[in-house]
Amino acid sequence: MASRLPSTPPVLSGFHYVRPLGAGGFADVFLFEQNLPRRSVAVKVLLQSVVDAEVLRMFNAEADVMARLSSHPSILTVYSASISADGRPYLVMEYCPSGPAGRFRRTPFSTADALEVGVRIASALETAHRAGVLHRDIKPSNILHTAYGTAVLSDFGIASSLSHSSAAELFAMSVPWSAPEVIEERTTGTVSSEVWGFGATLYSLLAGRTPFEPANGDKVTTEQLRQRIRRAKYTPIVRADVPASLNSALAQMMSLDPRKRPQTMKDCAELLRAVQAEIGLTPTALEVAVDAWAFAGAPIDFDNTLLRQPIVAPVLAEDSRSRARARAKARAARPREAAAQPSDDGTTIARVKPSHLWLKLSAAAAVGVAAAVAIMAALRAL
């Protein structure tokens, strides 16, 4: 829960403010109604007090990453990004009314639901990795449900490039779901650490608690959690509907040794699909972008700190005198109406403007109709 009230919502042209949705460390999220096309949207707005070069870099990366990836059916859709009138960068995104963050502790997911969500999110992460992007913050609160109940991955705010690392890269982590090597600050993120975070998230949805919290509900400090994660001793989920094969898959994903984990998110998805088939469920479709898509377009610039917004094409204002001169010039350029000229057989042919010809044809038609009416009246009188 946020420790502060949401900031003042921005005034956005073409949008009507409805209510706040949430407040975070760097940004607030508000529900807006878009006027055209009419739809509910979530608007994520950076706090004015935190907009520095590093936060702006993260915002630019999130906007670019989500724009590139949100065509995937299991990644939250971003509609647009810009700068508000008071100078705050914002993202306009698909509005998702719910997610597992608020419910998994009260009501753990069924095995069937957890497996379906797992395959969908693994597909989304595999697509991101093929595009050269790491999410770096996989956890239940970053999985949302659309209005149709489909799980989607959100919040690429601390995403980074697979091919680029910086000494100044943030060690951003959500401790209960972070891999041991991230906890120990040996890496800011790898595909292998994403596999760990994914496994820990799936474990949480099934167990109703994070993987290294005591099963009896005792409270532990953040430092105690860190120590437990460093040892990475897997505790099986004891539930009648959780098969041994699923515990085995999760234990592999959360292995202390990164080399013993599945090497890709596609491998994780296939492990979960095998469990689905084993317990009599239809395996969830594996939706991964083709390589041609992954290599299309320019790579995302994760170092971009420039304020960017839509460019409005300039329109040159013209005074009434200039417009009158332009109209006169256009009239002068038109060919003058030619005089009537005799044809080869002596018949005079007049060139008639289309508008005049239409008037003459209309008049002729009117005379013809009147004559027909008169003849009909005369016949009836006989």
ABEGO torsion letter per residue (X at the ends): XBABBBBBBBBBBGBBBABBAEBBAABBBBBBBBAOBBBBBBBBBBBAAABBAAAAAAAAAAAAAAAAAAABAABBBBABBBBBAAGBBBBBBBBBABBAAAAAAABBBBAAAAAAAAAAAAAAAAAAAAAGBBAGBBBAAABBBBAAGBBBBBGAAABBBAABBBAABBBBBBAAABBAAAAAGABAEBAAAAAAAAAAAAAAAAAGBBAABBAAGBBBBAAAAAAAAAAGBBBBBBBAABBAAAAAAAAAAABABAAABBABAAAAAAAAAAAAAAAGBBBBBBBBBBAAAAABEBBBBAABABBBBBBBBBBBBBBAAAAAAAAAAAAAABBBBBBBBBBAAGBBBBBBBAAAAAAAAAAAAAAAAAAAAAAAAAAAAX
